[in-house]
Amino acid sequence: MTALGDRAGIALVALALLVGVLLAVVVNRFSMTAAPGAPPAATAPSTSAQGGEVDLTHADRQAGRLVFRAQCQECHTEGRQSFDMATRERTALIRTQVRRGSAQMPGFAPDQLSDDQLVNVIAYIAIPSEPEPPDVSPPPVRGVNFDVLEASGAPGQSPSVRFRIRDNAGQAIAPSEMTALNLTVAGPTVDYQWAQREDARRAESLPDGSARYVFRAQLPAEAQGTFAVATEGYLEFPSAVAGVPPARDVGYNTVFYFPVTDPAPVPRRQIVKTENCNACHGTLATHGGTRRNTEFCVMCHNATQSDADKRMAVGGPLPPEPVQFRNFIHRIHTGEDLTRPFVVYGGSPTAPQPVDLAAVHPFPKDRANCALCHVQDSYMISQTLEASAALRVILDGQVVRELPPVTAACTGCHDSPQAFAHAASQTSGGVESCALCHAQGRPYSVTTVHRVSSSP
């Protein structure tokens, strides 16, 4: 009986091993065919370079972006930014997951996504843009240096500014000598909602080499707090060589704060710094190269500014698009990863043109890392941000669109219908509850979700 029991036990063990092997084979075959129509790994089309990674030498990144938008972005709503930097570099892994599927992601067979299309999609995900080259402008002929010495203004009155322009040798430059010279006044600094820009070449020259300019525009009757004034201008020198454009000496934008009703001036809080922009831009220089200081940019790109004037000048479709900095700059940097077009009318005031910012040059680094642009913890949801002015698009004196401040900032990148619906569901009577989940220390804080680090 003992021998019979031993033989029976051995037989059971053998049977169990055989069942285990059969199950392993079935499971393996199932995992290899999880994506309907996908070929087994051994017979998959060859898209690899040496080492198993995908050869992207002849890939078309732009074509891949369009395929990704059509096939993938409904789920991967942040475009290539949906993948962390380490994943973007693992091209073989991306190829495998696309063909076989992964977790809730379906697989894509070659008849759904051709080999060439797949390589192009991988190129879009894996290949970053290149930063702009450093500024190679010719050295200044004289140089232009601005100083604002004082400014003052009261509600309902025209502000006055005393400023000085000097060349690199320290010699005074009269306002009338400047090829272009503008002063912009804006406020309040807690969150800009009003701005006025005027040609200041008619400023009065003073005996000490400075100049005084009194704005034609008056501050709003309800003006409160602190306002700011900024300089902008250049000298132009004709070239002695035919066909060579003139040399242009551009002055850096100086921003000066003055109290209107505050006992002392309260500067605008710093969110980004120009040095961070220049890490990718080489030299940030917009609007013809005369605006180079983000501290100045926010004065005009405020909560009430849109492209209405330029759009209406050429009969563009309405309603206008907002150009508030916290929304607009995120849109520009999201660019290729937006889920829908973002067309803004810009360029010359006399001949504005539509520009689709969803087609701009892609962001060259990990856009999800807020610390690349922001200073300190200014990217976090704070009481200061929550108390900021709502983004308002105004047409014929009527508000045709309004977004509360946190929503305006976040939907600059998160532009899908689902993102807008989520933000709206967390807003009641204009009060946002975003901080309950997204404030620092909460489960889905900005720091956590955006993989924020101090590294570039």
C-alpha positions in Angstrom: 0.0 0.0 0.0 2.9 2.3 0.8 4.4 1.7 -2.7 1.1 2.3 -4.3 0.7 5.6 -2.4 4.1 6.7 -3.4 3.4 6.0 -7.1 0.1 7.9 -6.8 1.9 10.8 -5.2 4.5 11.0 -7.9 1.8 10.8 -10.6 -0.1 13.7 -9.0 3.1 15.8 -8.8 3.8 15.1 -12.5 0.3 16.0 -13.4 0.5 19.2 -11.5 3.7 20.1 -13.3 2.2 19.4 -16.6 -0.8 21.5 -15.9 1.5 24.4 -14.7 3.4 24.2 -18.0 0.3 24.2 -20.1 -1.1 27.2 -18.1 2.2 29.1 -18.6 2.0 28.5 -22.3 -1.6 29.7 -22.5 -0.9 32.8 -20.5 2.2 33.6 -22.6 0.3 33.2 -25.8 -2.5 35.4 -24.4 -0.1 38.2 -23.4 1.5 38.1 -26.8 -1.9 38.5 -28.6 -3.5 41.0 -26.2 -3.7 43.5 -29.0 -6.0 42.1 -31.7 -4.1 41.6 -34.9 -0.7 42.5 -33.5 2.1 40.2 -34.6 4.1 38.2 -32.0 7.2 39.8 -30.8 9.4 37.4 -32.8 7.8 38.4 -36.1 7.1 42.1 -35.4 8.2 44.4 -38.2 11.8 45.7 -37.6 11.8 49.3 -36.5 14.8 49.0 -34.3 18.3 50.4 -34.3 21.2 48.7 -32.7 20.5 48.0 -29.0 16.8 47.5 -29.5 15.7 51.1 -29.6 13.7 52.5 -32.5 15.7 54.1 -35.3 14.3 57.7 -35.6 16.9 58.9 -38.2 14.3 59.4 -40.9 11.2 59.9 -38.8 8.9 62.8 -39.4 8.2 64.3 -35.9 5.5 66.8 -37.2 3.6 64.0 -38.9 3.9 62.0 -35.7 2.3 64.8 -33.7 -0.7 64.9 -36.0 -1.1 61.1 -35.8 -0.8 61.3 -32.0 -3.4 64.0 -31.9 -5.8 62.0 -34.0 -5.2 58.6 -32.4 -3.9 59.1 -28.9 -4.6 62.5 -27.4 -8.2 61.7 -26.4 -6.6 59.7 -23.5 -3.1 61.2 -23.3 -4.5 64.7 -23.1 -1.2 66.3 -22.4 0.5 65.2 -25.6 4.1 64.2 -25.3 4.1 65.7 -21.8 1.8 62.8 -20.7 5.0 60.8 -20.4 7.8 61.5 -18.0 11.3 62.2 -19.4 12.6 58.7 -18.6 9.7 57.1 -20.5 10.1 59.3 -23.5 13.7 58.0 -24.0 12.6 54.3 -24.0 11.6 54.1 -27.6 11.5 50.3 -27.7 9.2 50.2 -24.7 6.8 52.7 -26.3 6.8 50.7 -29.5 5.9 47.5 -27.5 3.2 49.1 -25.5 1.6 50.6 -28.6 1.5 47.3 -30.4 0.5 45.1 -27.5 -1.4 47.5 -25.3 -0.8 48.1 -21.6 -3.3 48.0 -18.7 -6.3 49.9 -20.0 -4.6 51.0 -23.2 -5.6 49.0 -26.3 -3.0 47.7 -28.7 -2.7 49.1 -32.2 -2.3 46.6 -35.0 -0.4 47.6 -38.2 -3.7 48.0 -40.1 -4.6 50.6 -37.5 -1.2 52.3 -37.2 1.3 51.6 -39.9 5.0 51.0 -39.0 5.9 54.3 -40.5 3.2 56.1 -38.5 4.4 54.4 -35.3 8.0 55.5 -35.9 6.7 59.1 -36.5 4.6 59.0 -33.3 7.6 57.7 -31.3 9.7 60.5 -32.8 7.1 63.1 -31.6 7.2 61.6 -28.1 11.0 61.1 -27.8 12.6 64.0 -29.6 12.6 67.3 -27.8 13.0 70.7 -29.5 16.2 72.7 -29.4 16.6 75.9 -27.5 16.9 79.1 -29.5 20.4 80.1 -30.3 22.0 82.8 -28.2 21.6 86.4 -29.4 24.1 87.3 -32.1 23.1 90.9 -32.6 25.9 93.3 -33.5 27.4 95.2 -30.7 25.6 98.5 -29.8 26.6 101.6 -31.7 25.9 103.9 -28.7 23.8 101.8 -26.3 20.5 102.8 -24.7 20.0 102.7 -20.9 16.8 103.7 -19.2 16.3 105.0 -15.6 13.0 106.0 -14.1 13.7 108.5 -11.4 10.2 109.2 -10.1 6.5 108.8 -11.0 3.3 109.9 -9.4 -0.4 109.8 -10.1 -3.8 110.0 -8.5 -7.2 108.5 -9.3 -8.8 110.3 -12.3 -5.6 112.3 -13.0 -2.8 112.0 -15.6 0.3 110.4 -14.2 3.7 112.1 -14.5 7.1 110.4 -15.0 10.6 111.7 -14.7 13.2 109.5 -16.5 16.7 109.6 -18.0 18.2 108.0 -21.1 22.0 107.6 -21.4 24.3 105.8 -23.8 27.0 103.4 -22.8 29.4 106.3 -22.4 27.1 108.0 -19.9 26.0 110.8 -22.3 22.4 111.9 -22.1 20.1 111.0 -25.0 17.2 113.4 -25.4 13.7 111.8 -25.9 13.4 113.5 -29.3 16.6 111.7 -30.5 15.1 108.3 -30.0 13.8 106.4 -33.0 11.1 104.9 -30.8 10.3 105.7 -27.2 7.2 104.6 -25.3 6.1 104.6 -21.7 3.4 102.3 -20.4 1.5 102.8 -17.2 -0.5 100.0 -15.6 -2.2 98.9 -12.4 -3.0 97.9 -9.8 0.1 95.7 -9.1 -1.9 93.2 -7.0 -3.2 92.0 -10.4 -3.0 94.3 -13.5 -6.4 95.1 -15.1 -5.7 98.5 -16.8 -2.8 99.7 -19.0 -2.0 102.6 -21.3 1.0 103.0 -23.7 2.0 106.3 -25.2 4.8 107.7 -27.4 7.0 109.7 -25.1 9.4 111.4 -27.6 7.7 114.7 -26.9 8.7 114.5 -23.2 10.1 117.8 -21.8 13.9 117.7 -21.5 15.1 119.0 -18.1 18.4 120.9 -17.2 19.9 117.9 -15.4 19.7 115.7 -18.4 16.5 113.9 -17.4 13.1 114.3 -19.0 9.5 114.6 -17.7 6.5 113.1 -19.4 2.8 113.7 -18.5 0.4 111.1 -19.9 -2.5 112.3 -21.9 -4.5 109.4 -20.4 -5.9 109.6 -16.9 -5.8 106.9 -14.3 -9.1 105.3 -13.7 -11.3 107.2 -11.3 -11.5 104.1 -9.1 -7.7 103.4 -9.2 -6.3 102.1 -6.0 -3.1 100.6 -4.6 0.1 100.8 -6.5 0.7 101.3 -10.3 3.8 100.8 -12.4 5.4 102.6 -15.3 7.8 100.9 -17.8 10.2 102.1 -20.5 10.5 100.8 -24.1 12.5 102.2 -27.0 15.5 102.1 -29.4 17.9 104.0 -31.5 18.3 103.0 -35.1 21.5 103.6 -37.2 21.4 103.2 -41.0 23.8 100.7 -42.5 26.5 101.9 -44.8 26.2 98.7 -46.8 23.3 98.4 -49.3 20.9 95.6 -48.4 22.1 95.3 -44.8 19.4 96.3 -42.3 20.0 99.2 -39.9 21.6 98.6 -36.6 19.3 98.9 -33.7 20.2 99.7 -30.1 17.4 98.5 -27.8 17.1 99.6 -24.2 16.2 97.1 -21.5 12.7 97.7 -20.1 12.9 99.4 -16.7 9.8 99.0 -14.5 9.2 101.5 -11.7 6.4 101.4 -9.0 4.6 104.3 -7.5 1.8 104.5 -5.0 -1.7 105.8 -5.9 -3.5 105.1 -2.7 -1.0 102.9 -0.9 1.2 104.6 1.7 4.2 103.1 0.0 4.6 101.4 -3.4 3.9 97.6 -3.4 5.7 96.0 -6.3 4.1 93.3 -8.4 4.9 89.8 -7.0 7.4 87.9 -9.1 6.2 84.8 -10.8 8.9 84.1 -13.4 12.2 85.8 -14.1 13.6 86.7 -17.5 16.9 84.8 -16.8 14.8 81.6 -16.8 13.3 82.5 -20.1 16.7 83.2 -21.6 17.9 79.7 -20.8 15.8 78.6 -23.8 15.3 81.8 -25.7 18.8 83.0 -25.7 17.6 86.5 -25.4 13.9 87.0 -24.9 12.9 89.8 -27.3 9.3 90.1 -28.4 7.2 92.7 -30.3 10.0 93.7 -32.7 12.6 92.9 -30.1 11.8 95.9 -27.8 10.2 94.0 -24.9 12.7 91.9 -23.0 11.5 91.9 -19.4 8.7 89.7 -18.1 8.1 92.2 -15.3 7.0 94.5 -18.2 5.1 91.8 -20.1 2.5 91.2 -17.4 1.5 94.9 -17.4 -0.2 94.7 -20.8 -1.0 90.9 -20.8 -3.4 91.5 -18.0 -6.7 90.1 -16.9 -8.8 92.2 -19.3 -6.6 92.1 -22.4 -7.6 90.2 -25.5 -6.9 90.3 -29.3 -10.3 92.1 -29.9 -8.9 95.2 -31.6 -6.6 93.4 -34.0 -9.1 90.6 -34.7 -11.9 93.1 -35.4 -9.6 95.2 -37.6 -9.5 92.5 -40.2 -12.9 91.0 -39.6 -11.7 87.9 -37.8 -14.2 85.5 -36.2 -15.6 86.4 -32.7 -15.4 86.2 -29.8 -11.8 87.4 -29.1 -9.2 85.3 -27.5 -7.7 86.4 -24.1 -4.0 87.2 -23.9 -3.7 87.3 -20.1 -0.1 86.3 -19.2 -0.9 83.4 -16.8 -3.2 81.8 -19.4 -1.5 83.0 -22.6 2.1 82.0 -21.7 1.1 78.5 -20.7 -0.8 78.2 -24.1 2.3 79.3 -26.0 4.6 76.8 -24.2 2.0 74.0 -24.5 1.8 74.7 -28.2 2.0 71.4 -30.0 0.4 69.5 -27.1 -2.8 71.5 -27.1 -5.9 69.5 -27.9 -7.4 72.2 -30.2 -6.3 75.2 -32.1 -5.6 78.5 -30.3 -5.7 81.2 -32.8 -4.7 84.7 -31.8 -4.6 87.8 -34.0 -1.3 89.6 -33.6 1.5 91.4 -35.5 1.4 94.9 -36.9 -1.6 96.9 -35.7 -2.0 98.0 -39.3 -1.9 94.5 -40.8 -2.7 91.9 -38.0 -2.6 88.2 -38.9 -4.0 85.1 -37.3 -1.4 82.9 -35.6 -2.2 79.4 -34.4 -0.2 79.1 -31.2 -1.0 75.3 -31.1 1.5 75.1 -34.0 4.4 77.0 -32.4 7.9 75.6 -31.9 7.7 72.9 -29.2 9.0 73.4 -25.7 12.6 72.1 -25.5 12.5 70.8 -21.9 10.1 69.1 -19.5 7.2 71.5 -19.6 5.6 69.6 -16.6 8.5 70.9 -14.4 7.1 74.3 -13.3 10.4 75.3 -11.7 12.0 75.7 -15.1 10.2 79.1 -15.4 8.7 79.9 -12.1 10.6 81.4 -9.1 10.4 79.6 -5.7 6.9 78.2 -5.1 5.0 80.7 -7.2 3.5 77.9 -9.3 1.5 76.6 -6.3 -2.1 77.3 -5.7 -2.1 80.0 -3.0 -4.5 82.5 -1.4 -2.8 85.2 -3.5 -3.6 83.4 -6.7 -7.1 82.7 -5.6 -7.7 86.3 -4.8 -6.4 87.5 -8.2 -8.6 89.0 -10.9 -10.6 86.7 -13.1 -9.7 86.5 -16.7 -12.4 88.5 -18.6 -12.9 88.8 -22.4 -14.8 92.0 -23.1 -16.5 92.8 -26.3 -18.5 96.1 -26.9 -18.4 96.7 -23.1 -19.9 93.3 -22.3 -18.1 90.4 -20.6 -18.4 87.5 -23.1 -16.1 85.1 -21.3 -14.9 84.8 -17.7 -12.5 82.3 -16.0 -11.6 82.5 -12.3 -7.8 82.8 -11.7 -6.8 79.3 -10.9 -8.8 77.9 -13.8 -7.3 80.5 -16.1 -3.8 79.4 -15.1 -4.3 75.7 -15.3 -6.4 75.6 -18.5 -3.6 77.4 -20.3 -2.1 73.9 -20.6 -5.0 71.6 -19.7 -7.3 72.7 -22.5 -9.4 69.5 -23.1 -13.2 69.7 -22.6 -12.8 67.3 -19.6 -10.3 69.7 -17.9 -12.7 72.7 -18.3 -15.6 70.6 -17.1 -13.6 69.5 -14.0 -12.6 73.1 -13.2 -16.2 74.2 -13.6 -17.5 71.5 -11.3 -15.1 72.7 -8.6 -16.3 76.3 -8.9 -19.4 77.8 -7.3 -20.3 81.5 -7.5 -16.9 82.3 -8.7 -15.2 80.6 -5.8 -12.8 77.8 -6.7 -12.2 74.8 -4.5 -9.1 73.6 -6.4 -6.9 73.9 -3.3 -8.7 71.1 -1.6 -7.0 68.6 -3.8 -4.2 70.5 -5.5 -2.7 72.7 -2.8 0.7 71.9 -1.4 0.5 68.8 0.9 -2.8 67.6 -0.7 -3.0 64.3 -2.6 -2.8 65.9 -6.1 -0.6 68.9 -5.4 1.0 70.8 -8.2 4.4 69.7 -7.0 3.4 66.1 -7.2 1.5 66.0 -10.4 4.0 68.2 -12.3 7.1 66.3 -11.1 8.6 69.7 -10.0 12.3 69.7 -9.3 15.0 72.3 -9.0 17.0 70.8 -11.9 16.7 72.3 -15.4 
